[in-house]
Amino acid sequence: MENRKKVAFYTLGCKLNFSETSTIARSFVDEGFDRVEFEDVADIYVINTCSVTENADKQFKQIVKKAQKKNEKAFIAAVGCYAQLKPAELANVDGVDLVLGATEKFKLTDYINDLSKNEMGQVHSCEISEADFYVGSYSIGDRTRAFLKVQDGCDYKCTYCTIPLARGISRSDTMENVLKNAAEISAQDIKEIVLTGVNIGDYGKGEFGNKKHEHTFLELVQALDQVEGIERLRISSIEPNLLKNETIEFVSKSRTFVPHFHIPLQSGNNDILKKMKRRYMRELYVERVDKIRTVMPDCCIGVDVIVGFPGETDEKFLDTYNFLSNLDISYLHVFTYSERDNTEAIAMEGVVPMEVRNKRSKMLRGLSVKKRRAFYESQLGNEKTVLFESENKEGYIHGFTENYVKVKTPWDPALVNTLRKIKLTKIDDDGIVRFDFLD
C-alpha cells in the first residue's frame, strides 16, 4: 500500500489567514494527503505569510529553518500576503520551493505534482488587479470556535497599508454561501463563529462580481442570527465609519451576536488621521463608543492604534494618549509604525525615530493593561456565560465570557467546549478572572 504524503501548515498574521489556511488544508486532505502538526515530520510544509508588520517578514525565514530541521528534503511552499507583495524575496530564501500569489494559493494542490526540491523557488504570482474573484473559507481546527471569512480585499487607500496590494479589491462571499458555511460549522459542535475579512463592514460589495452592494453588513448579521445551531457569533474587526447605529442596536438585541466590538482607531489626532487617509475623524469614533455604551453598558470594546506615524510629534502623540485615556474602551492593540514599500507614508516627512516609536508603544501598552483591568473590575459580581477552551495551561482551563472577559478555573476536561453560567468574583494576580459556577 502506497504511503500517504504528509502536509503541515504554519499561519502568520490575522484570523483571515487562519480561515484560509484551514480551507487550503482541507483541499490537501481531499487529495489524499494526511495533515500533521508543523512540529511533526512532513513531506510538505506550507507557510501562509503576512506582511502587516516588519516582524512577520522576519519570522518567515525562522519558520523555513524550523521546517528544514524536521525534514531537510521536505517541499516548502509559501502563500499569502507577503508571497504576493515580494515573491522573489521569498523564492530566494534557502529551502523555499514554491511561492504562490493571491490568485493561486487556493490551487496549491495543482502545483504539487512533483515534490522534488528546486534549486530556486518557483514563483506563480499575478498582478493584483487579477485578484477579483472570491474564494470562501472557514477554519475549524479549534473545536471551540471557527473563523468564517465573509469578505476579502479593500478599496480604501490608507497611506500606511499594503493590504490592497496584497489582497486586491473589496469583494464579498454570497449571502447564500456564508449561511451555508455557518450551518456546516455549527453542525460540527463548534459553539462560536468569528466573522472575519479585510474590511467586513464593506460586506455586500462585489458579492456577484459587480461593484454595487447586493446586501449590507447589517443584512448579513440579521441573516446569520437566524441560522440554527449557532450559539455565539462575534464580529472580529470593523471600521468605525462602517459600524452603523442600526448594527449596534441589532447586536444589542440579538439572539447570538455577543457584546464585543473591535474598532480600529489608528490615531486619536485628527491631523494624523487625515495623513493616514482614514475615512473618519475622532469625533465619529466617540459617537460610536457612546452609542455602544448606551445600548450595551457591559460591551467589550477593543481598539487598534498605530504609534510613530510620520508627522506624529510629541504633542500629537499625547493627543492620542489622552483621547484614549478618556475614552470608555476595554483594551488596545498597539502597532508600532513600520515603513512599507509602495505606500504613500514611506515618502512622508517627519519620520519618528525608532526609539521614540518604541517608547510611545510601551506607554500605550501600559494604558491597555490599565483599561483591561478597569473593564474586568467593572464586571465583577456580574452573571455571564463562559465558553471553555480546550487547552490545559499549567493546570487551568481558560475561557471567555460573551463580552470577552478571560476567566480561569482548575483544569477539568469535562468543561472543554461547554457553555456554563458563572458569576465573576475576583481578579487573580495574572489579571485573569476567577468565578463561581451558577449551574
Buried (B, 14 or more C-beta within 10 A) or exposed (E): EEEEBBBBBBBBBBBBBBBBBBBBBBBBEEEEBBBBEBEEEBBBBBBBBBBBBEEBBEBBBEBBEBBBEBBEEBBBBBBBBBBBBBBEBBBEBEBBBBBBBBBBBBEBBEBBEEEEEBEEBBBBBBEBEEBBEBBBBBBBEBBBBBBBBBBBBBBBEBBBBBBBBBBBBBBBBBBEBBBBBBEBBBEEEBBBBBBBBBBBBBBBBBBEEEEEBBBBBBBBBBBBBEBEBBBBBBBBBBBBBBBBEEBBBBBBEBEBBBBBBBBBBBBBBBEBBEBBBBBBBBEBBBEBBEBBBEBBEBBBBBBBBBBBBBBBEEEBBBBBBEBBBEBBBBBBBBBBBBEBEEBBBBEBEEBBEEEBBEEBBEBBEEBBEEBBEEBBEBBBEBEBBBBBBEEEEEEBBBBBBBBBBBBBBEBEEEBBBEBBEBEBEEBEEEEBBBBEEEE
